[in-house]
Amino acid sequence: MDSQPTSGQTVAEAYLKSLKAHGIKHVFANGGTDFAPIVEALAYTDGASAEIPYFVTVPHENVAMAMAVGYYKASLQPAAVMVHVTVGTANALCGVMNADRGNVPVLLAAGRTPVTESGHHGSRNIGIHWSQENFDQGGMLREYVRWDYELRAGMPVNSVVGRAVDIAMTDPKGPVYLTLPREVLGDEAIAPGPEPRDRPIGAAPPAPSAASVEQAADILAAARRPLIIGGSATPQGFSALAELAEEYVFACAPGPGSYLPSSHGMNLGGVSGDLFDWADAVLVLDSPVPWIPRYMGPDPEAKLIHIAPDPHFARYPYRGYQMDLAITGSVDQALPLLHEALKGKGKGKDTDARRHEIADKRRAILENRAKVLEKAESQSPIAATWLAKCLNDIKDDDAIFFNELGVNGHFMDFDRPLCNMAGGGSAGGLGNSVGSAIGAKIACPDRQVITAVGDGSYMFNVPSACHFVQRAENLPTLTVIANNEQWFAVRRATTAMYPDGRASKANSLPVVDLTPSPDYSKIVEFCDGYGETVEDPAKLHGALERGLKAVDNGNPAVINVRTSAGGRD
């Protein structure tokens, strides 16, 4: 048998160094008895070695996953999460689902309960080590990860970690899962394997074929009223869409991620039945749900183009959107190519008339927005639209904003990329936004970070764990709770399905109301943060400004805003 050279370090030490070598700068960790070799390795370096990532202690796995998601959204760089065996994996599962559907790369590592009863210094030594083991630890989340594996004795750590990070960072990006048995971590490591080469993590994003780009350009050039839905939140895609839309006069409905500057003349906000009645060609950019077919959709005669790394979204069990042209490619790669292809085809038909039509539509949208805000200014309880307006007034131009069922984002303005973040769970796993804001603050410590969150969602965020991390790591952000004392999404779903039912006529609904409402502003005070409750719309600006002042002074802040029962409307 061939002998393997040893490295003079434990597998745990080699693992930590390999993470850093492969671009992982932060690990958000919730420990357990399986962490013993990791803790020993960190103690050996005093946790401060430049060769290993910075570990952040996070008291709940849901928060750790949310932090990794927010860190990536703000920096476009991956982070790692480390949790405790089966139970930690279970607590992280909602976050994994969100990362999967949101195409966010996260390296989730979990310890594995010792597999041996004796014979190794890492063998089982407490009763829980028997009941925590299951037959297939990765099985509980395999549907939601791009890859899962167990580190085994004698394996070169660099090869395993490198493969994990590369797969996570390859389009369509997403989470990966690695289990780490305690005995393996405590063993002496063999040579860790080759160091990563000097190249970007993952694979180069896919570019669409030249022929498919030409087809798309032909369709758009022939259209009288082309419409673009969705886009890319990356700086490259953000700029490319703005340039394409302006030069060729393409109306845009960029959606909740603000894939186009709010002030852009072609930005018509969200999709609507009116826009679909108007458009005769629709270009969908990496949007799994570009519209809700039950309520609206393109004209049956309109030409439909979908561009995405996987335009059929094969990971979704059922999805029935029609298309005339499905193009595989990243939006960042496709938009410049499409722009170039259109140069030889002219600006299209009726460009000047179309520009006037789009301007009229945009003017009507802005006038309606002004009317809604004028009505909301004095409404009590506070209207969520007025809350959005006040947040819009007080935020910095480059503020990072997470929105989880908090406010209607169409009443806010964002002219820069990587600012307007969808904070709600991409798979419906609520409790994501406050932790995501903390992760973004780690990535961008000098930028203002604000979260708007519903009261029900705030509780899902495990706020005590969030505010602990903020205080322990000096990561102040402003959290604004739109507190309507209910899960309004549940009420809305019920009344939409049964518009003439009993629930539609009731003031109070079972499994919906969250009364009596706690004074959420007190929770952050337990972690020496700033909390305030506001009910008067005239006092809202001042309360938000006091919250931001507290953040500027290094304190996490929560403003509990008593809002009307209309949720985000």
ABEGO torsion letter per residue (X at the ends): XBBBBBAGBBAAAAAAAAAAAAGBABBBBBBBAAAAAAAAAAAAAGGABAABBBBBBBABAAAAAAAAAAAAAAAGBBBBBBBBEAAAAAAAAAAAAAAAAAGBBBBBBBBBBBABABGBAABBABAAAAAABBABAAAAAAAABABBBBBBBGBBAAAAAAAAAAAAABOBBEBBBBBBBAAAAABBBBBAEBBBBBBBBEBBBBBBBAAAAAAAAAAAAABABBBBBEEBABAAAAAAAAAAAAAAGBBBBAEAAGABBAABAABAEBBBAAAAAABABBBBBGBABABBAAABEBBAABBBBBBBABAAGAABABBABBBABBBBEBAAAAAAAAAAAAAAAEAEBGAAAAAAAAAAAAAAAAAAAAAAAAAAAABOBBBAAAAAAAAAAABBAABBBBBBGABBAAABBBABBGABBBABBAAGBBGAAAAAAAAAAAABAABBBBBBBBAAAAAAAGAAAAAAAAAAAGBBBBBBBBBAGBBAAAAAAAAAABAABAAAABABBBGABBOBBBBAAAAAAAAGBBBBBBABAAAAAAAAAAAAAAAAAGBBBBBBBBBBAAEAX
